[in-house]
Amino acid sequence: MTVNAAKKKKNKLFTKSGVEVVEFAIVFPLFAIMALGSVEVGWLLYQQSVLDYATRQGARYASVDTASALKAGISSDVSAQAEAVIINTVTGFGGTAPTNIYLKMPWPNGRTFALVAEETYTPVMGKLIPAISNISMIKSTVTMYCEACG
């Protein structure tokens, strides 16, 4: 093999003329959007799960620990205590405190009640992409049996 043939063979290896760069420019943004979208959905599901858990804990507190107050019809103290349980639980897991927490007092049968918590959800990537910065609400409702009511 002559020197000129070796140079021609070497030059053929490096004459891809930027095809990889074009492919990368096409594929990378799609991959990045899918990856960041997965992070966003995961964070939303995590926040919903934490709110559900906190609402369940608040309802359990209202059902077990303050059943006599519910039976007597003192809902404001029970609601305040359940709200404190929910806020402490949510903020302990790194979330923002729920904006609306309310207790629906005993339903017609007198033995069940519902505790509702709503939290304002701001997308993680809302700062990066203003188009998705719409604030939405996530909501959790727990209906609990009152052990000592009725």
matplotlib code that plots the C-alpha trace (Angstrom):
import matplotlib.pyplot as plt

x = [0.0, 1.5, 1.5, -1.2, -3.6, -3.1, -4.0, -7.1, -8.2, -7.6, -9.6, -12.6, -12.9, -13.3, -15.6, -19.0, -19.6, -21.4, -24.1, -23.7, -24.1, -27.4, -28.7, -27.8, -29.5, -32.7, -32.7, -31.4, -34.3, -36.9, -35.0, -34.6, -38.3, -39.2, -36.7, -37.8, -41.5, -40.9, -39.4, -42.4, -45.0, -43.0, -42.9, -46.7, -47.4, -45.1, -46.9, -50.3, -49.2, -47.9, -51.1, -53.2, -51.1, -51.3, -55.1, -55.4, -53.3, -55.4, -58.7, -57.3, -56.5, -60.0, -61.5, -59.6, -58.1, -60.9, -64.0, -65.6, -65.3, -66.9, -69.7, -70.3, -70.4, -67.2, -65.9, -63.7, -61.1, -61.1, -60.7, -57.8, -56.0, -56.5, -55.2, -52.1, -51.5, -51.8, -49.6, -46.9, -46.9, -46.9, -44.1, -42.1, -42.0, -40.8, -44.1, -45.8, -48.6, -52.1, -54.1, -57.5, -58.3, -61.8, -63.8, -67.2, -69.0, -71.0, -73.1, -76.7, -75.9, -74.0, -71.0, -68.8, -67.1, -64.9, -61.7, -60.6, -57.2, -56.3, -52.8, -51.6, -49.2, -46.7, -44.8, -41.1, -40.2, -42.5, -39.5, -37.7, -40.7, -43.2, -45.8, -46.3, -46.2, -50.0, -50.7, -53.2, -54.7, -54.3, -57.0, -57.3, -60.5, -60.7, -64.0, -63.5, -65.7, -66.1, -65.5, -67.2, -69.9, -73.6]
y = [0.0, 3.3, 6.4, 8.1, 5.1, 5.1, 8.8, 8.3, 5.4, 7.5, 10.5, 8.3, 7.4, 11.0, 12.2, 11.8, 15.5, 16.2, 13.5, 12.7, 16.3, 16.6, 13.3, 14.5, 17.9, 16.1, 13.3, 15.1, 17.6, 14.9, 12.7, 15.7, 16.5, 12.9, 12.7, 16.0, 15.1, 11.9, 13.9, 16.2, 13.4, 11.6, 14.7, 15.3, 11.7, 12.0, 15.2, 13.5, 10.5, 12.7, 14.6, 11.4, 10.1, 13.3, 13.5, 9.9, 10.7, 13.8, 11.8, 9.0, 11.6, 13.1, 9.6, 8.0, 10.7, 13.2, 11.0, 12.5, 16.0, 15.0, 13.3, 16.5, 18.4, 20.5, 20.4, 23.5, 22.1, 18.7, 20.5, 22.6, 19.6, 17.6, 20.5, 20.7, 17.0, 17.4, 20.4, 18.9, 15.7, 17.4, 19.8, 17.0, 15.2, 18.4, 19.6, 22.9, 23.3, 22.6, 25.7, 24.3, 21.8, 21.3, 18.8, 17.7, 16.8, 13.7, 12.6, 11.7, 8.4, 10.3, 7.9, 9.0, 12.2, 13.4, 15.3, 17.2, 18.7, 20.7, 21.8, 24.2, 22.3, 24.3, 22.3, 21.9, 22.9, 25.8, 28.1, 26.6, 26.4, 29.2, 27.5, 24.8, 27.0, 26.8, 26.2, 23.4, 22.0, 18.5, 17.2, 14.4, 13.3, 10.7, 9.4, 7.9, 6.0, 7.7, 5.1, 6.7, 8.7, 7.9]
z = [0.0, -1.0, 1.1, -1.0, -0.6, 3.1, 3.3, 1.2, 3.4, 6.5, 5.0, 4.2, 7.9, 8.8, 6.1, 7.8, 7.3, 10.6, 10.4, 14.1, 15.1, 13.1, 14.6, 18.1, 17.5, 16.5, 19.2, 22.3, 22.7, 22.4, 24.9, 27.3, 27.1, 27.9, 30.8, 32.3, 31.8, 33.7, 36.6, 36.6, 36.6, 39.4, 41.5, 41.0, 42.0, 45.1, 46.2, 45.7, 47.7, 50.6, 50.7, 50.7, 53.6, 55.6, 55.1, 56.2, 59.3, 60.1, 59.7, 61.9, 64.6, 64.3, 64.5, 67.3, 69.4, 69.5, 69.0, 72.2, 70.8, 67.5, 69.5, 71.4, 68.1, 68.8, 65.2, 65.3, 67.7, 65.9, 62.6, 63.9, 65.3, 62.2, 60.1, 62.3, 61.8, 58.0, 57.8, 59.9, 57.9, 54.4, 55.3, 57.0, 53.6, 51.8, 50.4, 50.7, 53.3, 52.0, 51.2, 52.1, 54.8, 56.0, 58.0, 56.7, 59.9, 60.4, 57.5, 57.9, 59.6, 62.2, 62.3, 59.4, 58.5, 55.7, 55.9, 52.7, 52.0, 48.9, 48.0, 45.3, 42.9, 41.0, 38.3, 39.0, 35.5, 35.4, 36.0, 33.0, 30.6, 31.3, 29.1, 31.7, 34.8, 35.3, 38.9, 39.6, 42.7, 44.0, 46.4, 48.8, 50.6, 53.3, 54.7, 58.2, 60.5, 63.9, 66.5, 69.4, 67.6, 67.6]

ax = plt.figure().add_subplot(projection="3d")
ax.plot(x, y, z, "-o")
ax.set_aspect("equal")
plt.show()
